[in-house]
C-alpha cells in the first residue's frame, strides 16, 4: 500500500526559498515579542488568540469552499471541460503530483487561483474570461503556476503567517471599542487610559509590520511559482505571454467587477486591479510588478536556451 507522495518534480529556487525563510523567521520573532508584551499587559489575551485561531482554522479547512462560493465557481468534470482537464492531466503527470479538483468561475474577469489545505484537498479554479483569452500554451503556463502553489502548500503557509496579524488586528479593535463603548466609567483613570493606549499602539504596530512581511512573503511565493511553473513546462515565454495578456485585459473589465474580486487578490495569478501608485505601493502589493515577473521569465528563457 503506497502512501501519498510528499515531493513533486517542481524545481526549487534556493535564493527565493532563503528569502522566504528569512521573512518567516522575522514573523516568528515578531510573534514571540508580541506574546511577551501581551503577557505583560493582559490577563485574558488568550480569548483573542482563541478567536484568531478559530478564524484561521476555518480558512484552513474551508478555504476551497469559501473561495469557490464567493467567486461563483463550480467543480467541472472532464466531459464538461475536456480542454482544461487535458492540460492539467499532462502537467500533473509531468510534475508527479495528485490531480486537484478543477473548477470554473462564470465571470469574464480573466484570472485563476488555487486553494485548499493540502494537495489532496486542493481546487484549481479558472474563469471563463481566462479560457476565452488564452490559447492552449498560455493556459498551460498559467495552470503550471497554480499547480506549483498547490505542490508547495502556499495556501497553508500564507494562512499560518496571517495568524499574528489577525491577533494584533483583533486586539487593536477590542481595545478601541472597549474604550468607546465600555470605558466611560474608567475614563478618568490614568492607569486604564495608559494601558489601553499602550495596547492599541503595540497591536497596531505589530499589525502593520506583519502585514508588510506577509505581503513580502506573498510576492516571493508568486515569483517562485512563476519560476517553478515555467521550468515544469520548459517554456517560460508561455507564462510571460499569458501574464501580459491578463494585465492588458484588466483595462476592459467593468470597474465594479474588479472591485468585487479585489478581496481575493492574494489568491489570483494577477491582482484583479492594479494598486494605487505611490511610494508604498510596491511594499503593500500581494504580487510583484509585471515587469519584475517578465524579467525573471526572460532570464529563465535565456538560461534554458543555453543549457540546450
Protein Blocks (a to p, Z undefined) as FASTA:
>chain_A
ZZddfbdfbdcdfklmmmmmmmmmmmmmmmmmmmmmmmmmpmklmmmmmmmmmmmmmmmm
mmmmmmmmmnopacddfklmmmlmmmmmmmmmmnopacddddddddfbdcdddedjbfkl
cccdddfklmmmpcfklmmmmmmmmmmmmmnommmmmmmmmmmmmmmmmmmmmmmmmmmm
mmmmmmmpmklmmmmmmmmmmmmmmmmmmmmmmmmmmmmmmmmmmmmmmmmnopaklmmm
mmmmmmmmmmmgcfklmmmmmmmmmmpmbdfbdcdedfklmmmpcbdcfklmmmmmmmmm
mmmmmmZZ
